[in-house]
Amino acid sequence: MSKKDNYNPMAFLEDFRGKDFKGEWPTLPEMFSITVKRFGDRPCFTDFEGPDGSKNTLTYNEAYKKIQTLKNWLVKNGLEHGDHVAVTGKNSPEWAIVYLATLYAGGVICPMDYALHIEEQENLLKTAAPKFLFADSEKYEYYSKKRRKYKVLSLNKQFEDKYVYNLEAPAQKRIKAPKENETAAILFTSGTTGNPKGVMLSHKNLVSDCYIAQTHMHLYETDVFYAILPIHHAYTMLAVFIETISVGAEVVFGKSMAVTRLMKELKEGQITMLLGVPLLFNKLISGIMKGIKAKGPLVYGIVRVMMGISYFFKKTFKVNIGKKMFKSILQKANLYTLRIAICGGGPLAKSVFKKYQQLGIDFVQGYGLTETSPILTLNPVEHFKIESIGSPFEGYMELKILNPNEEGIGEICVKGPMVMQGYYKMPKETAEMFTEDGWFKTGDLGWQDSEGYVMLAGRAKNMIVTEGGKNVYPEEIEDAFQLETDIQQVTVKGYIADEATKSEALEALIYPADDLFAKAKMTRESAKKEDVAKLVQVIVDRVNKNLLPYQRISKVTILEEALEMTTTLKVKRKFNK
């Protein structure tokens, strides 16, 4: 949409204010109930877990009935207002039912990263102190084997007597409904050893961010969202799950990024809204461009010229001619039904962003943190900038650059209804995240252009200062490798190049991709280190040519194993500079 568009996605709420909700914003249960009234017979939750991978769908009415049944069971079995319920498992309708039933019962939902090691999860559970834990088959047996302070239940029908859909109880009286300023969810972001850091988000935080984000993007009840990233993460939880149920759309729960399954679900799910992280979109575009190249240099050259024409029309005249021009290419990639693709969880290389736009896909970037529910900026579809993570939501929040340097780069700080309540039982750590006058400090460095669009530089704590006093942001250099398919993972860090002056230079930790070994007709196991180093150095030299002198990598370390990653596929920077 244009920045001049006065579209108000919250306008319809006025028909329900005072009757279905009485606060400034509805709570999440009130929001879902309103959607059930509006679109009860429309598809709500879908997965491909039927016989032979067939499609299963719950309508909003059917989902509401299951939610109310589980809510009654939770209350009957001792859940009181404000009690915690933990859930861990891959994306599924069952996961969503537990989430919403907990909130309807007046509880607080505590989603756990299912990919964490058991000892890490145990530490989170100790902090969360839930009354109930819902786990999938991978974790259920472990947790149910010994006596615990919480009841252990199953997201998987393999364990029938504890299966979420089989937990029934008659309607319960006097259930105290949550209020908008009460905590809805506690999301654990880090600190899996020691005292974990749990972000407390209220109903108001999540619901306001959900609707405010829609001022930069029209959503419809006919949309089909694809939850392919883990739903416990704030990005997927808000931008897919909660956005879906706010407008009466459908969400397809994906459980794996395996290419065959991904392609099947994109095609059969008729996905219109695809939200992902840079790694996912890099893989998709690399596959598309590889297929075009395979048709020969002439065809590839013609397609690239057509892509340039498509982009010119899109930027100049706001007309998307690429969708028709490249229909056959998009159909083959199962992306033709896409209406919008959104990248979050980290900055995407400008070249990748541009290619999607050239091919006729409305592609935008957003930015946020778990502590901000999470969306803070989003590119309007019809007024996007490929170098930007979007613009803040004018009139609903404030954003400023704190202590900018001579280039205008400083820490991004915000105020708004989406900013967290604080860290669970951590008042000191909470206070450290705010300025004295109440601005939330994101820890990210960036700058704004004349239209208010935000350009991200990197994390403040990752910044490297070179001998010449230049500030280098590792993320910017890592982005330059995003289309290098022979490299699976690259992480840039500073190292002491001169002990006398303690000056820093740049080192790249690189984990080569299988493609690199295949092209050289080697295997990862048999390849000589010096041969691999030579191949990688060729790529590094190529990237260095396009970087400024002070940004260039002077040391390369080949990794034998990939570095550990977060659920949004970002490297956990546990190393020292």
N, C-alpha and C positions, 0 to 999 in steps of 0.2 A: 504494500500500500504506500501511497505517497505520504510524506510527512505533513502535507496539507489536509489529508483525509481526516475528517472529524469523527470517524467511526468509534462508537462507544460500545465495547463488548459487554459492559455491565448494565446497560440500559434496561434489559429485560428483567433484571432483578427487582426493579421497582414494582412490578406486578405481584411480587411475592413478599415484599418488605412489610413487616407488621403482622403478617399471617404465618408465613413459613419460617421467617427468621426476624429477630427484633434488634440485632446489633448493627454495627456499621457494615460488617461483612458476615455472610453466613459461615457457620462452622462447616467442616468437611461433611459430617453427616447431613446437615441441612442442605448443603449444596447437592449431595447425591440424591436426597429425597426430592428436591426440586426437579432434577434431571429425570428421575423416574416418572414424575407427573407429566413432564413434557414429552418424553420419548420412551415410555415404558416398553413398547413392543420392538424397539430397535435393538440390533445386536450390541452387546456390551463387551463381554470378555470372551476371547477366542484363543484356542491353542490347537496344535496338531498332534494330540496325544490319543486320538481314537485308533481303532483297529487299522493296522498297516499305515499309520501316520495320517489318518483321516482327520478332517476338521471337526472340532467341537465348538459350539457357541452357546453362551448364555445371553439371553436378552436382559435388558435392565430390570424388568419385572422379576425374572427368574433369579438374577443375581441378588436383588433386594430381598427376596424371600429367604435365600440361603444366609444372607447377612443377618437378618432378623432372627433366624433360627439359632445361629451360632451366638449371637448377642445374648439371647435368653439363656443359653447353656452356660456361657461365661459367668453371667450374673448369678444363676442358680448355683454354680460351683465356687462361688466366693469372690468374684472380681468386684471390687468396690471402686468408687469414683477416684480417679487419680492413680490407680494401680497400674503396674507395668505388664505388658505382654510382649515377649520376644518372638521373632519369626526369622528363620534362616532356611533358605532354599532357593533353587533356581526359579526363574520367572514362571508364574502359573496363575490361573484363575483362583486357585485355592489360596495362594499367597495374598491376592487382592481381597478375597473374602475375609481373611483373618484381619488384615489391616483395617478394613472398614467396620467390621463387627466390633473390634476393640474400641474404636472411637464412638460408635453408637452406644456402647455400654458405659461410656464415660472414662475409659481407660486411656493409657498412653502407649503407643506402639513403639517398639524398639527393634527396628530391622537390623539384622546382623549379616555381615559379609559371609556368604556360604563358602567362599574360597579360602578363608582363614584356616590355619592349623587349629586343631582341637584345643591346644593349650591357650592359644590366643583368644578363641571364642569363649573358653571358660573364664578368662580374665574379664572379658566384656560382660559376661553374664553375672559375674560376681558384683560388678559395678552397677549394672542395670537392675539387679535384684527383682526379676519378674515373678509373677504368680503363675504364669503359664509360658511354656516354650513350644512353639510349633516348628517342627523340623521335617525336612524331606528325608527320603530313604537313606541317603548317604550319611546322615548324622543321627537319625532317629534311634537306631539300635544302640549306638554308643551312649546317648543320653538316657535312654530308658532302662539301661542295665542296672544302675545303682540308685539307691534312694536319694532324692534331692528335695530342696526346699520348694521347688516349683513342679507343677504337673507337666509331663512331657507328652505331647500330642503329635499327630502325623499329618503332613501335607499330602501324603501318598496313600492311595487306597489299598496298597499292599498290606497295611496294618489296619484292618477293617474296624476293630473296636475303638481305635484311637483316631480314626480318619476324620478330618475336619467336617466333611459333609454328613457324617453319621452321628455327630454330636447334637442331640436334640433335647429340648426341655420346653415345658409349657411357658407361655408368656409370663414375664415377671413384672410385678408392680413396683412403682416408686423408683424407677431408674432415673438418676439425676443426669440430665443431659449436659454435655460440656458447653462451656462458653467460649467466645471467640478469642479471648485473651489467655485462655488456659493452654497448657502444653499439649500438643497433639502427638508429637514424635520426638524421640531422642535419637539422633544419628551420630554414630561413632566414626570419627574421621581419622584418628591416629592414636598413638599411644597404646598399642596392643601389649606392651610390657609396661609394668608399673601402673600408674593411674590413668586409665583411658580417658580421652577427651570426648565427651558427649555433647553434641550441639542440640540445645533445646529450641524447637520450633513450635510456635503456637498455631492454632487454627487460622488466626488472622494472618500470620506470616505466610502460610502456604496458600490460602485462598486469595489473598490480595495479590501475591506475586503471580499466581495463575492467571487472573483476569487482567492485571496490568500488562503482562507480557503480550496479551492479545491486542493491545492497542497498536502494536507494530506488525500484526499478522492476523488475517482473518482465518478463523477456524469454523468448521461446519459439522453438523451432526452426520453428514455423509462421509466424513473423513475416516480413514483407517490408519491408526498409528501402529508402528512396529516397535515393540519393546524387546530389542535385541541385546542391549547392554543391561547389566544387572540392575534390577529394580530397587534394590536396597540403597543404591547410590542416589543422592539428592537430585542429580541431573535427570535420570530416567524417571524417578518417582514423581517429580513435578512436571517436567516438560513432556512426558509421555502419559503416565498413569493419571495424574490429577488433571492435566489439561484435557485428556480424553473425556473423563466423566463430568467435566464442567460444561461441556457442550453437547453431550449425548452422542459422541462418536464411538467408534469401536477400537479396541486395542487387541492386537495379536501378540501373544506372549511367545517370544523365541527363547530357546534354551541353549543354543549353540551357534557359534559363528563359522562352523564347518561350511565350506562353500556350497556343497550339494544341498544341505538343509536350508541354508540362507536363500539360495535361488528358488527352491521349492516354495518357501513361505512367502517370499516377495511376490511370486507369480500367483499362487493360489489364494493368498490373502488379499490380493488386489490393493497393496499398500499405497496410500497417498501421502503419508507423512513418515519420513525416515529420519530418525535422529541418531547420530553416531559421533564417534571421536575420530581424530585425524587418521589413526591407523586403519580404521575400517574404510574411510573414504579414499585413502591412498591405495588400498588394495583393489577397490572397485574400479577406480579410474585407470590404474595400471593395467588391469585385465582388459578393459575396454580399448585402451590405446594399443595394447599388444595385439589384440585381434585385428585392429585396423592396419597396423604395420604389416601383419602377416599377408595382407592382400597385395603387397608390393609397393614400391616407392611412388609410383604414379597415383595410385588410389589414395595412398596416405597423404601425398601432397595436395591432391584435390580436396580431401576432407578437411585438412588443416586450413586451406583457403576459405572453405565454406564456414568453418568454425569462426574464423576471423570476421566474416561478413555477419554471421549470426550475432556475435558479441557487439558489433558496431550498432546494429539495429536495436539491440536490447538496451544498451547504455544511452544511445542518442535519442531514440524514439519511444523507449519503454514498450517495445513490441517484441514478443518472444516468438521468433520465426524458427528457432532451432528445434522446437519440439516436433514440428512436422518434417523439417529437413532431415533430421536424424532419427526418424521414427523406427526404422528397421534396426538401427544400432541399439537404441534404447530398449526395444522389445527383446532383442537377443540377450541383453543384460538384465532383463526383467525389471527395468526401471521406468518403463513408459507410463505406468499408472501413477507414478510419483507426481504429486502436486508441488510439494516443497521438501527439500532436504536441509537439515540443520546440523551444523557441526559445533560441538562444545567440548568441554573437558581439556582444552588446550588449543593454541593457535594453529591454524592450517596454513600451509604454504600458499602464497598468493597465486602461484602457477596452478595449483590444484583447484583452488576456489574458482579461478577463471575458466578452467576447462569444463567444469560442470555447467557454468553459465553459458559457455559457448555451445554446449550440446543441447541446450534448451531446458535444462533443469533449473527451476527457481531454487537457488542455493544460498543460504545465509549462515553467518556465524553469530554465536552468542557468547556471553561471558557471565560468570558468576562463581560463587563459592557456596559450600554447604551452609556456612554461617549467614548467607543472604537468601536462602530458601529455594533455589540458588540464583535465579536469573536477575542480573543487574543491567545488562545491555543486550540489544538485539538489532541486527540489521533489518530495516524495513525491506520487504521483498522488492518493491519497485524503486527503492532508492538506496541500493546496497553499495558498499565500497569494499573491494576485495582485500584492501590492506587493513581493514578495520574489524574489530570485534563488535561493532554496532554502536548505537547511541543510547543513552539512558532514557528513561520514560518521563519525559517532561511533564510537570504538573503533578506527578505522583511520588517523586523521589528527588533527591539532590545528589550530585556527584561533583567532586572537586579533586584537583591534583595538589597534594600536600608538598610543600617545599620543593618546587620545581627547580631543576638546574638550568644552565644556559640554553639547553636544547628543549626546555619545557617539560622534561621528564621528571616525574616525582611519584610519590606513592598515591595510588587511587584510594580515595576515601568516600564514603557514602552515608546518607541518612534516608530512611524510608520505612514503610510498614513491613517490608520483607526482612529487615535486619533481625537476627536471632534474639531470643530472650537472654541467652548466655550459655556458658558451659555448665553442664550438670555437676553441682556440688563443687564448683571451682570458681569462687568469686574473684580471687586474685588474678587468675588467668583471663577471666572475663574482662575485668577492669583494664588489663593491659592492651586489649584490642580496641579501646576507644580513646579518642583525644579528650582533653579536659572539657571541651564544649560539645561532646556527644557524637562526634563523627566516628564511624566504624572504619578501622584501618584494614584494608584488604591484604596488605603485604605484597601486592603486585605493583610493579612500576609501569607507568604509561604516560601518555599525553593526549590532548584533545586538539582536533583541528578547528577551523573557524565555524563549522556547523555543529560542533559538539561531539562528533564521532570520536570514539576512543581507540587509540593505537596501543597495543600491549607491547612492552619491552621485555619483561621477564619478572621473576620473583626477586624481591629485594635481597633476600638472603643468599641467592645464587649469583648475584652480580660479581664480576671479576674486574679488578682494577689493574691495568697493565702498567709496565714501567713508565710509559709516556703519560700516565694519568688518565688514559681513556677508559671509559666504562664499557664493559662487554657483557652482553646478556646471552648466556649459553643457549637459551631457547631459540633465539634468532638464528644462531649458527646451525643448530640441530634441524630447524625447519628447512634449511637449504639442502638437506639430504632426503627430504620426504619422497622424492620421485626416484631415488636411487634404489631400484628393486634388488640390487645385489647386496644391500646392507639391510639387515633386519632391525638392528637397534644401534643407535649412536647417541652417546651421552658426552657432553662437553663439560670439562671442569678446568679449574686453574691448577697450575703446578708451579713450584718455585724454580724458575729458570736460572736465577743467579742468587746463590746463597749470601753473597756479600751485600747485595742491595735488597734481597728478599723480593725482587720483582717477579711478577707472575706472567706466565705465558699460557697458551691454551693446549690442552691435551684432549684427544678424542678417544673414548672407550668404545670400541666397535665390535659388535657381534655380527659376523657375516651371515647372509641368508643362504639357504640351500641352493638358490639359483646361481650364486657365485661359484660354488663347487661344481655344479652340473655343467655350466658353460666351459669350465676349465677341464672338464672330464676327470674330476677328482671326487673323492668322498671326504666328508668332514673328518673321518677317522684316519684315513691314510695320507691326507695332505700334509706336506712339509710346511712348518711354520713360516719359513722364509718365502716360500711361494705364495702363501696366503697374504703375507705382509705386502709383497710387491703388488698383488692385484688390488688390495685395499688402498694402497698408497696412490695408485692411478686415479681412483675415485676421489680421494681426498684432495689430490692436486687439482682435479677438475673443479671441485667445489671451491677450493681456495682462490682460484682465478676470478671468481665472481664476488669475492668478499673484499672488504676494505683491508688494508695491510695489517692493522691492529686486531682484526677479527680472525686472521688466518691461523689454522691449526699447525703447530710446530712439532707435536709429538703424538704418535698413534700407538695405542695399546690394543692388541687383538684379544678379545675375550674368548675363553673356551666354553663358557656358559653365559647365557643371557642374564642380565641383571633383573632382579625381582621387580614386578610391575604392580601398579594399583589396578582396581577393577575398571578404571577408565583408561587403562593401557598406557599410563605414564610411569616412567622409571622412578622407583623409590630411591631418592638420592641419599643413601646411607653412608656414602664414602666421605672422607675428609678431603678438603681442597688440597 
